[in-house]
Amino acid sequence: MSLEGQTIFISGGSRGIGLSIALRAARDGARIVVAAKTAEPHRHLPGTIYTAAEQIEAAGGAALPLVLDIRDEDAIVTAMRHSADHFGGIDILVNNASAISRTPTLETENRRYDLMMDVNVRGTFMACKAAIPYLRQATNPHVLTMSPPLNLHPAWFADHVAYTMSKYGMSMVTHGMAAEFREAGIAFNSLWPRYGIATAAIEFAAADADALKHCRTPEIMADAAYAILTRPARQCTGNFFIDDSVLAEHGVTDFGRYRIDPSVELRKGMFLFEDDAPPPGASS
């Protein structure tokens, strides 16, 4: 299957993983809604919804940049309606917008807690709710959320309860809506990286300047997302995918091209099960 002519609504799509997913889809001729807050350049991070739109169009796709605060329910509904009117419908929703503050309980400020819950959990739920009426009309409707498998090991709660709750909240949206809308044929899946992903936001937040060397590029998430979104929706729902495992299923054996620095060891990602081994060639 191809994403040609498909309309993809991506929250937080102005940079990083969201933009990489958009650019991969654009190569097929997809129509991308870039919905994010970054109308003006961030003082530390590159990219706006408008520069993202330019890159998408240069890659072969069509783009609609929309300023959107994912915490605003009315704004989400308006953005979905505008996107459907502009492109003639919505086929795919990618929930990429996310807030992060990996702090222990006593160091988690109330405003940071509220931000993570509003963006990660509430924003994901409301975006899905607003998109479903349009997805019901699509021929191969998908919702893909950037969230982890539900691993309740205490190690993933001990150091950052609030952040873990917010990310698992996103995953529970996938788990619940996959069951609720299975008969409607709308696929709900989550995608998570096995190893760290080098984005501008991570680079800005990293205390260690060499941290990015132990990461992969966002393109591995984009290629994995593409592999998921081109599957038949009725045959692919309720899954918590790991990026390199998805690609291994599609015959990828060379993961070296996704590495920032092949000479250093990759940094294992969060929330994965201890017995979840990478596919052959993925860690070496």
C-alpha positions in Angstrom: 0.0 0.0 0.0 1.0 3.6 -0.4 0.1 6.8 1.4 -0.5 8.7 -1.8 -3.5 11.0 -1.5 -3.9 10.1 2.2 -4.5 13.0 4.6 -2.5 12.7 7.8 -3.1 14.9 10.8 0.1 15.1 12.9 0.1 16.9 16.3 3.5 18.3 17.2 4.7 17.9 13.6 7.0 20.9 13.3 10.2 19.1 14.1 11.8 15.9 15.4 9.9 12.6 15.0 6.7 14.2 13.9 8.4 16.0 11.0 10.3 12.9 10.1 7.1 10.9 9.8 5.6 13.7 7.7 8.5 13.8 5.3 8.4 10.0 4.8 4.8 10.1 4.0 5.3 13.1 1.7 7.5 11.0 -0.5 4.4 9.1 -1.4 2.5 12.3 -2.1 0.5 12.3 1.1 -1.3 15.4 2.4 0.0 16.5 5.8 -1.6 18.7 8.4 1.2 20.1 10.6 -0.6 21.0 13.8 1.6 22.5 16.5 2.2 25.6 18.6 5.4 26.7 16.9 4.3 29.5 14.6 7.3 31.5 15.6 10.9 30.1 15.9 11.8 28.8 19.4 14.8 30.6 20.8 16.6 27.2 21.3 14.9 24.8 18.9 14.8 25.0 15.1 11.6 24.8 13.0 8.1 26.1 12.8 4.9 24.8 11.3 5.7 26.9 8.2 9.2 25.6 7.7 7.9 22.1 8.2 5.3 22.7 5.5 8.0 23.9 3.1 10.0 20.8 3.7 6.9 18.6 3.2 6.1 20.2 -0.1 9.7 20.0 -1.3 9.6 16.2 -0.5 6.6 15.7 -2.8 3.6 16.1 -0.4 1.0 18.8 0.2 1.0 20.6 3.5 -1.4 22.6 5.7 0.3 24.3 8.6 -2.1 25.0 11.5 -1.4 26.7 14.8 -2.8 24.3 17.5 -2.6 24.1 21.3 -3.4 20.5 21.9 -4.7 21.4 25.3 -7.6 23.4 23.8 -10.5 21.1 22.9 -12.4 23.6 20.8 -9.2 24.4 18.9 -8.7 20.6 18.2 -12.3 20.3 16.8 -11.8 23.4 14.7 -8.5 22.2 13.3 -9.9 18.8 12.4 -12.9 20.4 10.6 -10.6 22.8 8.8 -8.3 20.0 7.7 -11.2 17.8 6.5 -12.6 20.8 4.5 -9.2 21.6 3.0 -8.2 18.1 2.0 -11.6 16.4 1.7 -11.3 14.2 4.8 -8.9 12.8 7.3 -7.4 9.3 6.9 -4.7 9.1 9.6 -4.1 10.7 13.0 -0.6 10.7 14.4 -0.5 11.7 18.1 3.0 12.9 18.4 2.7 16.0 20.7 4.0 15.2 24.1 5.4 17.0 27.2 8.2 15.6 29.4 9.5 16.3 32.8 11.2 13.2 34.3 11.3 14.5 37.9 10.7 12.7 41.2 7.5 13.5 43.0 8.7 16.2 45.3 10.5 18.0 42.5 7.5 17.9 40.1 5.9 21.3 40.0 2.1 21.4 39.8 2.2 23.3 36.5 4.5 20.6 35.0 2.2 17.9 36.2 -0.8 19.7 34.7 1.1 20.3 31.4 2.0 16.6 31.0 -1.5 15.4 31.8 -3.1 18.1 29.5 -0.8 17.5 26.5 -0.1 13.8 26.8 -3.3 12.2 28.1 -6.1 14.8 27.5 -4.7 16.0 24.2 -4.3 12.5 22.8 -7.8 11.5 24.0 -9.4 14.7 22.6 -7.6 14.5 19.3 -8.8 10.9 18.8 -12.3 11.9 19.8 -12.4 14.8 17.3 -10.8 12.7 14.5 -13.1 9.6 14.7 -16.1 11.0 12.8 -13.7 11.7 9.8 -11.8 8.4 10.2 -15.1 6.5 10.0 -15.3 7.8 6.4 -11.8 6.8 5.4 -10.9 3.6 3.5 -7.9 2.6 5.7 -8.2 4.7 8.9 -5.3 4.6 11.3 -4.4 6.3 14.6 -0.8 6.0 15.7 0.3 7.3 19.1 3.9 7.8 20.2 3.7 6.0 23.5 5.2 2.9 25.2 4.0 -0.6 25.9 2.2 -0.8 29.3 5.0 -2.1 31.5 4.0 -1.8 35.2 7.5 -2.7 36.6 8.2 -0.4 39.6 11.4 0.7 38.0 9.5 2.8 35.4 7.6 4.6 38.2 10.2 5.1 40.9 12.0 8.1 39.5 9.2 9.9 37.6 5.7 8.9 38.6 4.0 11.8 36.9 5.7 11.4 33.6 5.1 7.7 33.5 1.4 8.2 34.4 1.1 10.6 31.5 2.8 8.4 28.9 0.9 5.3 30.0 -2.3 7.4 29.8 -1.6 7.8 26.1 -1.0 4.1 25.8 -4.3 3.4 27.5 -6.1 5.5 24.9 -4.6 3.1 22.3 -5.5 0.0 24.3 -9.1 1.1 25.0 -10.0 2.7 21.6 -8.6 -0.3 19.7 -11.2 -2.4 21.4 -14.0 0.2 21.2 -13.6 0.9 17.5 -12.4 -2.5 16.2 -15.8 -3.2 14.5 -15.7 0.2 12.9 -12.4 -0.7 11.3 -10.3 2.1 12.8 -6.8 1.0 13.8 -5.4 2.3 17.0 -1.7 1.4 17.6 1.3 2.8 19.5 4.9 3.1 18.4 7.9 3.4 20.7 11.7 3.5 20.1 13.9 0.7 21.5 16.9 3.1 21.8 17.1 6.9 22.3 16.1 9.1 19.4 18.3 12.2 18.6 16.0 15.2 18.3 16.6 18.9 18.8 14.5 18.9 21.9 16.5 16.0 23.4 19.8 17.7 22.5 18.6 20.9 24.2 17.5 19.0 27.4 20.5 16.7 27.6 23.0 17.5 30.3 25.7 15.4 28.6 26.9 16.8 25.3 27.8 13.3 24.1 24.3 11.8 24.9 23.1 12.1 21.3 26.0 9.9 20.1 24.2 6.9 21.8 21.0 7.6 19.9 19.4 6.8 16.6 18.0 9.3 14.1 14.3 10.1 13.9 14.2 8.4 10.5 13.9 5.0 12.2 10.6 6.0 13.8 9.4 7.5 10.5 10.2 4.3 8.6 8.5 2.2 11.3 5.4 4.5 11.3 5.2 4.2 7.5 5.3 0.4 7.7 2.4 0.5 10.2 0.3 3.1 8.4 0.4 1.2 5.1 -1.0 -2.0 6.7 -4.7 -2.8 6.4 -6.3 -1.2 9.3 -8.7 -4.1 10.1 -5.8 -6.4 10.4 -3.5 -4.2 12.5 -4.9 -2.7 15.7 -4.3 -2.7 19.4 -0.5 -3.2 19.1 2.4 -1.6 21.0 5.1 -1.6 18.3 8.8 -1.1 18.8 10.5 0.6 16.0 13.3 -1.8 14.9 11.0 -4.9 15.5 8.5 -3.4 13.0 11.3 -2.9 10.4 12.7 -6.3 11.0 9.3 -7.8 10.1 9.6 -5.9 6.8 13.0 -7.4 6.1 15.3 -4.7 7.3 18.6 -6.1 8.5 20.9 -3.0 8.3 20.1 -0.7 11.2 23.5 1.0 11.2 22.2 3.8 8.9 20.0 5.0 11.7 22.9 5.5 14.2 24.3 8.8 15.1 27.7 7.3 16.0 28.2 3.6 15.1 31.3 3.5 17.3 29.5 3.9 20.6 26.9 1.7 22.4 23.2 2.6 21.9 21.3 3.9 24.9 18.3 1.6 25.8 15.0 3.4 25.8 12.5 3.6 28.6 9.5 1.4 29.5 10.7 -1.8 27.8 10.4 -5.3 29.2 13.6 -6.9 30.4 13.2 -9.9 28.1 12.4 -7.8 25.0 15.4 -8.5 22.8 16.2 -6.4 19.7 16.1 -8.1 16.3 19.4 -9.4 14.8 21.7 -6.6 13.9 19.7 -3.9 15.7 22.1 -3.5 18.7 25.5 -4.1 17.1 
